[in-house]
Amino acid sequence: MDRQGGKVQKKRKIGITIEARMSATRLPGKVLKPLHGKPMLARMIERLKRVKSADIIVLATTDQPQDQPVADLAMDMGIGHYQGSSQDVLDRVLKAAKKYDIDLIVETCGDCPVIDPGTIDRQIQAFLGSDVDYVGCHLTKTLPFGLDAKLFTTKTLEEVANTTNDPPDRENVSLYIYEHPQQYKLLNIEAKGRYRRPDLRLVVDYPEDFNLIENIYKELYDQNPCFDYGDILDLFERRPDLVEINRNVVNIKVAGRKN
C-alpha cells in the first residue's frame, strides 16, 4: 500500500485481459493455430507474462462449446479465465475484470502473438503517472498494429456499460471511451525515430499476416525467445522481403456506428 497525505491507499491491481475465441471470419481457429510448436495464443500469453507492471493475466472467452479449448489453454498456462457472452464483448471483459478484482484493465486481443511487453509496461507507467482515463497508441497511429494495449479502469468500463447499448460499443470494448474525448481524458503514446512504423502489420487477421508472424518466429525465437519490437525491426532491415508478405492486407476498421 502507498501512503499519501497521511492516508493509506490500496495499490491498484493491474490486470491484462485477452479477448479470444475460435470463430474468426477471415482466419477461423487462428488463436489455437500452431505457431513455432505451440498455439498462437500460448505464444502471446508467454510474452504477456513478461510485462513487469501487471499483477495478473485473464483470458476473456465465450461460454460457447467451441471455445472450451481456449479456456482450457488458459488453465494449462496458469492464468485466469472467464467465459461469457459471445456478442457482448464489453460485458465479458468487465465481468472478467470484476471476477479477479482488477482495478486497471490492460485490454488486448488474442491475435497479437508478437505483442511487445516493453511497450505495454511503458503504457502502464504512463497511465499511473498521469491524470487520465485512457491510454492507447492508436489515437494517432505511430506503431504497427499488434504491439500494444488499451488501458482504462474497471470503474470507467462499468460506467460505459451502464451508458450505452449501441452494438459497436458492446463489441469494441473501449470504443465509447476514446470516441468521447469531451467526457474522458485520453493519452496517446507515440513512437519516435526508427520505431515509428505505422505502415507495418504485426496482428493476425489474414493468412498473409500469419505467414509473416511464422517467419518472424522462425528467424528470431530460437536465438532469443524474448525478442522485442526492436529485434523485429532489425530483422526487417536484414530481410526487407518479409515486410512484403502482408503489405497488401488492409487494416480492419472498427465497425461503424449507425446514424
N, C-alpha and C positions, 0 to 999 in steps of 0.2 A: 504494500500500500504506500501511496505517496502522501506526504504531509504538506499542505499548503494553507497559509493563513491560520495556522493553529488547528485546522480541521484535517482529519484523516480521510483521504479519498481512495476509494476502491480502484485498483488497477483495472483498466478496460480489458476485457477478454477479446482477443483478436482472432477471428476465425476465417479461414479461406473456405468458401463454398464452391463446389464444382457442379455445374448443371450438365447432366449426361443422360442419354437414353439411346436405345438401339435404333429407333426409327430415324432415318435421315433421308430426305428426298433425293439428294444428289449422290450420296455415298452411304447406303444402308449398312448398319452394323459397324460403322467406322471406329467407334470408341473401343471395340474389342478386336479390331483388325491387328494381326501380328506386326509389330514394329521392332526389328532387330532382336527377335526372340521373345518378346513379351507383348501383351496387349497394349495398344496405343495409349489407353487411359492409364495403365500402370506406369508407363514411361512419364506421363505428365505428373502423376502423383509422386513418383520418385524425385522429380525436380522440385515440386512444391514443398516437399519435406525439407528442402534446404533453405526455405525462407526463414530467416533468423527471427524476425519480429512477430511471427504468427504463433499462437498458442495451440491451435487445433485446425485440422482439415476435415471438412464434412462434405460427403457426396450427396447431392440432392437429385435423386432419380424418381421415376414414377412407380406407381403401385401396380402397373400392368405386368402380367406374367412374363412377357418377353424381356422385361428389364430386370428380372430377378438375378441373372448372371452379373449385371452391372453392380447391384447391391452386394452380391457375393464377393466380387473383386474388392470392394471397399473393405469388407470384413477381413478378407485374406491379407490385405495390406495394412491392417491395424489403424484405419481411420474411421471417423464417424460416418453414419449414413442416415438418410431419411427418405422414405418412399411416399410420394404424394401425387397430386394432380398431374395429369399428362398435358393439360392445356393451360392451366393457371400456374405458370412458372413462378410468378411473383409470390403467390401463396406458398408454393413448395419451398422456395428459398427462405421465406420468412419463418415458416414452421421449422425448417431445418435449423435456422439460427436460434430460435427460441428453445428448441429441444436441447441444445447444448449451451444455453445461456451465453450466447455470443453477443457482445456489445458493438463491435466494429466488424462489419461484413466486408470481406475482400472477395468480390464476385468474379468468378472465372467460368469459362465454358470448357467442356471436355474435349474440344477439338484443337487444343493448343499444346502439342507434345514437345515443343521447344520453348515453352514459356520461360521467362527469364527471372530467376529468384532475386537477383540483384536489383532489377527494375522494380519488382514488387516491394522489396524492402525499402527502396527509396520512396515509393508511393506512400507506404505506411508511415514512414517518418515525416513526410510532408503533411499528411493528414493530422498526425499527432501534434505537429509543431505549428499548425495554422488554425485560425478560427473559420473553418469551412464545413460545409455539409456534404461535399462530394469531391473526390479526387479521381481524375481519369487522365488518359494520354491521348484521347481521341477527339476532344473538342476542337483542337487544331491538330490535325494528324501529322506527326513527325516520325513516329515509329512504325515498323511493319505491323500488320495485323497478326495477332497470335502471341505477343510477348508479355502483355501487361494485364492489369486487372482494373476493376471499378470499385471504389471504396465509398461506403456510406454507413451510417449507424443503423442498427436494428430498429431503433426508435423512429428514425426517418422513414424507413421502409414500411413500418406499421402505419405511419401517418399516411403514406401514399396508398397503402392497401385500403384504408378507410375513406379515401378521397375519390378514387377512380375505379370504374369497372370497364373502361374502354379496352377492347381486346388487345390492341397493340401494347398498352401499358401492362397488361397482365401477362403477355407473352414475353416482353422485353423488360426485364426486371427493373432496371434503373432509368428507363426511358423518360418517365414522367419527371424525375428529379432534374435531369440535365436539360429537359425542354422547358423548364420553368426557372430560369436564372433570376427572375424578379422575386422568387419565393425562396430559393435555395442558393447559398454561396458556393460557387463552383471554382475548382482549381485544376488547371490543366498543366501536366508535366510535359515539357518539351525536350526532345533530344537535340544535341548540338554536334557540330562537326561531322565526323565520319559516321556517327550513329544516327544521323538524321536521314533515314531512308524510308519514307512513306510509300515508295514505289514497290517495295518488296512485300511478298505474301508469305507468312510463316504459320498460317492457320490452315486446317484441313477441312475443306468443303467439297472438293472435287478430286477425282483420281489423279489429276496432274499435281495437285497440292501434296497428296500422299507420296507420290513418286519423288518429289523434291525432298520431303522430310526423310524418306528412306535413304536417299543419297547422303543427306547431312549426317544421319546416324552412322551410316557405313563408313564415312570418311573420318568422323570425329570421336564416336563413342568409345571404341576400344582403347584409344590412346588417352582419352580423358572423359570419363563418364559425367564429369561436372562441367562440360563445355558450356560457354555462355554466349551471349549475343555477339560479343567481340570476336570470339573464335569463329562464329558463323560468318561474320563479315570478312575475316581473314581467309576463310575457305573460299568465299565468293571471289576474292581477289585472285586466288590461285586458279579457281575453276569458274570463270565467268559463264561458262556454258550451262552451269546448274541453274542460274537465275532465269534462263530462258525456258525451263521446263514448264513453269506455270505463269509465264509472262502474260499470256493472252487471257488468263482467267479474270473475270470481272468480279470485283469485290461485291459481296452481297449487302444490299441495303436493308435497313430496319423496315419492317412492314409499315406501310403508310397509314396515316390516320384518315378516316372517312370524314368528309366535310358535311 
